[in-house]
Every structure is written in C-alpha cells, then in structure tokens.
Amino acid sequence: MKLSILDQSPISVGKTAHQAVQATLDLAEAADKWGYTRYWLAEHHSSNTLADASPEILLAAMSMRTKNIRIGSGGVMLSHYSSFKVAEVFRMLEALAPGRVDMGIGRAPGSDQVASFALQPGPNTYPIEKYPQQVFDLMRYLSESFPDDHPFGKLRAMPASPTWAVPWLLSSSMGSAGIAARLGMPLSFAHFIAQDGGPEHVKWYRDNFEPSEWFDKPRVNIGISAITADSSERAHDLATCRHVMRLMRNKGQEMKGVPSVDDIKAMSFSGADNEFIEQQRAKSIEGDPETVKTNIENLAEQYETDDVIVLLP
C-alpha cells in the first residue's frame, strides 16, 4: 500500500505558528526517511489553529529538506487564483524537486466567506462555475498545449521544464468527481470529509472517466483521518483534541491552537457538543496500531485503491 500524509500544520495551544511550520518541515523530513509515498500540505486562511495559508511557499522549503518523497498540495484552492499563476508556481516547484511534485487542486474556499472575498483578485473574480475551465486552462499552461491561435497561445508558464507536476482534483462530492471524470484527471477523494456514498462516487468516476490528452485511465487516492497510539484509550484522547477544535470553530469560538488532552479533560460539554464530537469520531479511524491498520486496509479495499493519504491529527 502507498501510505502518505496530509498536513494542515496545526498550532497546538501554547505554541506559535513558527513552531507549527517547523514541525511540518521536521515531520516531512522524517516521513521521507521512513518511506512514505507523498507529503501534502493543505491551504487554510484566517485560522488560529492551522498555520499554512500558503502551501506553495512551504513546499519550496520542504523541497530542500527531502530527497525521495513526493511533495504537493492537498490542495491549492484554485478558485482564488489565476490558472497562469498557479502553473508558474508549480513549474518553479518542479524545478526545485524534479519528478516528485503533486499538484492537488480544489474548489472549496479554505475558510469563511469573508476570507474568500478578501482573496479575490480584484475585478477579475472567478465564480465557482468557472472552476472546470480554470482546471482546463491550468493543464494547458503546464503542458504548453494552447492552440496557436488562442489568446494565451504564446504565453509560457516558467521556468521551463521537461516534466510537470502531477495534478489531482480534490473531491468530497459528485461535483468534483464529475469534473475529474469529464476532464480526464486523477481524483483524490476526501473520505475524511464525506463518507456517505464515497465508494459509489469513486466508482462512478471510474466508470465515466473520459481519457484526456494527459491521462488515459482513471487514478484514485483517498484522504482519510486516522490516529493511533500504544492503546485505544490514548488514541481516543488524542483524536478528541482535534474533534473539539472543530467543535469550537463551528461554534464561532475558535481556540488559540489545538487543545491538549489535559485541556479537553478540564472542559465541560453539552449534549449537543458530545453529539458533534461523536459525529466527528465516526469520520475517523482511531485505535491501537493493529486496529488502525486493519481499518485502513478495509477502507482502501472499499474504494479499490492502494493509495491512501492520512490527515494528521
């Protein structure tokens, strides 16, 4: 099985964003030595608990700290940016780490509506309906395949390179799965966000995949939430820290970092709070190493893939 990591650079209570970013780089270097397949970075904006708003910058630093592992985004929120600029960014990353860059792209905002509005590029705002065209244009820039008579036909995303980043369309619904199938693109399905119908969505993608000039057959990986420890009880406690962070964020009371186990045990929760925490727990795999291993293998079998990316707690 290909086992990979998705890192949101969480900031623990009492720690700084600088420490969170350094921890990400340290862990990527360790994952490279341990033999993980890829290390992806997420994009989140205006967050007290997640440090990485610019995965492309952190990936450049990561390229200097790793040698073999694939590095990439999971993902860059393309609707905020121009396809040309994103192509240039990933061309530069490919120049820094030739042959091992992944370009996961998504259409989720990565924050709330206010941050999304602030990120928009002035008068040239891209409505979500334009996302498929943005993806298509991005691939044209990377592969230098715009027709000569196209307005962008003479543009070149630099620096030039004989290889380019491998694209993955992020999906947690039939919407992006359908776009990936129609454009003939690899699919990264976020099981940790949407469990209901996930395997069916991925099967539909495979069955309806239209070969493109870039990919002749479907490719699938899945993103999951999993945590293990020496005991199931310890894994349960550690996972609860992340669940409570999400709870407080949803209540508009975002904490100054991811709480510790001691923090959690000192807190009190309402019935509705506990219900939310258990809903989050149902979306993740928690337990001792053997239990987690078995559950990951079973889930991968349901999705018919051997390519699994684990979201860090």
C-alpha angles and dihedrals in degrees: 000000000000106000120192141169133240110197125192092181095239117205112223120217109274093020130101132236088248090058091047092053092047089050089054091053092046092050093047089054090050092046088053090057093043092057103250114163101228143355116214130189126211128220120230129161135210093004128148091199105040118059105192115089093146112045091170091064094045090048090057089056090044091054088064093051099048136057113183111014119096112246127200153127126290077203156344109195098232096190089072095055146045117265090228093057093047089050090053092049093052092043087058092048089050089053089054096046108020116204097004107076124112122195109205110183131185143177100222115112096238089219142019128311094265093056090044090055092048090052095055115114100243117262093350095075117167113222115213089251088069093058096098090051090049090053091049092049091048091056090047091055093047094047094037089231105135110131113258092245093052115110088241094041095110096044118107124199103222149250094049116229137174089231134041137202117281108246125223124184111220116222140176096168144030089271099074092029087059092049091050091051094047095048094041096242135146115263129222108191118203102220089169088067101038123022101161109095095351097135089045091052091051092047089052089051092053094045093049099038112138111206112239133198086263104043128027098190138026122272123196138188127169131218115217138175113235138157132179137183139167089283136024090239092057092047089050092053094047092048091050089062090063093043091053091049088057091045093055092045091052090051091053091249101109111184126231091255139332108312122240126237089258090051091053094049090053093053128087123218134200123232090260090050092053090047090055092047091052091048088055091047090055088059094056140061113237132172148071118333097264093049093049092047092052093047093049091050091049092049093048088052091054090054092041093232136116093201113095130171116198120210110226116239 
